[in-house]
Amino acid sequence: MELRSEASIAAGSAEIASQTDGIDLLINCAGTDARSFGAPPGERGPFDLETFNAVMEVNATGPMLVTKYMLPLLRAGRDAMVINVSSQLGSMALAQTMGADTVYNVSKAALNMLSLKTATAVRDDGIGVVMIHPGWVRTDMGGPSAALTVDESANAIVDTIESLSIEDSGRFIRWDGTDHPW
């Protein structure tokens, strides 16, 4: 699915629905920053509207629309859970001193708020929504100095997801299942 295109999200969701009657787990793992849209390192501040909108579409609006279109399948799932991969940079407690890419921080904070509001909206349907910070991971975005390998982060996230229930809905957690500061 192209997360900047509602038509693509709708079509992708319809394709999935044609292949199954329900899903138990939806993981929205979208993450891009201003560099992906041509912003040089010194120019990733708050005032580039085109880049701001593009990053917001991928990191916040896209996951919100995927969840919206997947709701019928989630409602038909068993103990359904939505996991939105966020970032520590979406934390108000940490963002003032971390992260040079303003729109990335803002987009992950927006994803956290959307997740929290979605958790409330779908709780009566038995669907949980949790935000998870994957850790500082050695990827193109995280860089070679990051603390965790992809495998370390992914394995911990799988273990954490397997332990979640509806009672965890609305939490912002780290890859290891501990609470993350808001």
VENUR-V635799 format. One record per pair of residues at least 4 apart in sequence whose ideal C-beta (glycine too) atoms are under 8 Angstrom apart, sorted by sequence separation. I is the first residue (numbers start at 1). J is the second residue. If there is no record, write none. Layout:
I/J
I/J
This chain:
1/5
5/9
6/10
7/11
8/12
9/13
10/14
11/15
12/16
13/17
14/18
15/19
16/20
32/36
35/39
39/43
40/44
48/52
49/53
50/54
51/55
52/56
53/57
54/58
55/59
56/60
57/61
58/62
59/63
60/64
61/65
62/66
63/67
64/68
65/69
66/70
67/71
70/74
71/75
72/76
73/77
86/90
91/95
92/96
94/98
95/99
101/105
102/106
103/107
104/108
105/109
106/110
107/111
108/112
109/113
110/114
111/115
112/116
113/117
114/118
115/119
116/120
117/121
118/122
119/123
123/127
138/142
139/143
142/146
148/152
149/153
150/154
151/155
152/156
153/157
154/158
155/159
156/160
157/161
158/162
159/163
160/164
164/168
173/177
174/178
3/8
32/37
34/39
39/44
43/48
56/61
57/62
75/80
89/94
90/95
99/104
122/127
123/128
137/142
138/143
148/153
168/173
173/178
174/179
2/8
3/9
35/41
46/52
74/80
88/94
89/95
99/105
136/142
138/144
173/179
174/180
1/8
2/9
16/23
44/51
67/74
122/129
138/145
139/146
172/179
173/180
1/9
74/82
138/146
171/179
172/180
34/43
35/44
39/48
89/98
119/128
137/146
1/11
34/44
88/98
89/99
95/105
119/129
136/146
137/147
138/148
172/182
1/12
33/44
118/129
119/130
135/146
136/147
137/148
138/149
139/150
1/13
39/51
89/101
135/147
136/148
137/149
138/150
37/50
38/51
116/129
135/148
137/150
160/173
34/48
37/51
95/109
115/129
134/148
163/177
67/82
89/104
90/105
115/130
116/131
160/175
89/105
115/131
137/153
160/176
34/51
37/54
87/104
90/107
92/109
135/152
160/177
36/54
37/55
87/105
90/108
91/109
135/153
157/175
159/177
36/55
89/108
90/109
112/131
134/153
156/175
90/110
111/131
156/176
34/55
63/84
87/108
90/111
91/112
135/156
33/55
86/108
90/112
153/175
32/55
134/157
86/111
132/157
32/58
86/112
3/30
31/58
32/59
84/111
148/175
30/58
31/59
84/112
132/160
30/59
86/115
132/161
84/114
84/115
30/62
30/63
82/115
28/62
130/164
28/63
82/118
128/164
128/165
28/66
128/166
130/168
28/67
127/166
130/169
133/172
135/174
26/66
82/122
126/166
128/168
129/169
130/170
131/171
132/172
133/173
135/175
26/67
90/131
128/169
129/170
130/171
131/172
132/173
133/174
134/175
91/133
127/169
130/172
131/173
132/174
133/175
90/133
123/166
130/173
132/175
26/70
59/104
80/125
82/127
84/129
86/131
88/133
80/126
81/127
82/128
84/130
85/131
86/132
87/133
123/169
23/70
56/103
60/107
64/111
79/126
80/127
81/128
82/129
83/130
84/131
85/132
86/133
87/134
133/180
26/74
55/103
59/107
60/108
63/111
74/122
80/128
81/129
82/130
83/131
84/132
88/136
55/104
58/107
59/108
79/128
81/130
83/132
85/134
131/180
4/54
23/73
56/106
60/110
64/114
75/125
77/127
119/169
120/170
22/73
23/74
52/103
56/107
59/110
60/111
63/114
67/118
71/122
74/125
75/126
119/170
21/73
22/74
25/77
51/103
55/107
59/111
75/127
4/57
9/62
13/66
20/73
22/75
23/76
24/77
74/127
3/57
4/58
16/70
22/76
23/77
24/78
26/80
28/82
31/85
52/106
56/110
60/114
64/118
71/125
116/170
3/58
14/69
17/72
21/76
22/77
24/79
25/80
26/81
27/82
28/83
30/85
48/103
115/170
9/65
13/69
17/73
22/78
24/80
25/81
26/82
27/83
28/84
29/85
31/87
44/100
46/102
71/127
9/66
12/69
13/70
16/73
23/80
24/81
26/83
28/85
44/101
45/102
46/103
115/172
3/61
4/62
22/80
25/83
27/85
44/102
3/62
6/65
10/69
41/100
44/103
3/63
9/69
13/73
44/104
46/106
112/172
1/62
3/65
39/101
67/129
3/66
1/66
35/101
34/101
33/101
34/102
34/103
33/103
34/104
112/182
33/104
32/104
83/161
81/161
91/172
81/164
79/165
86/172
79/166
94/181
93/181
91/180
93/182
91/181
92/182
91/182
88/180
33/141
32/141
31/141
27/161
25/161
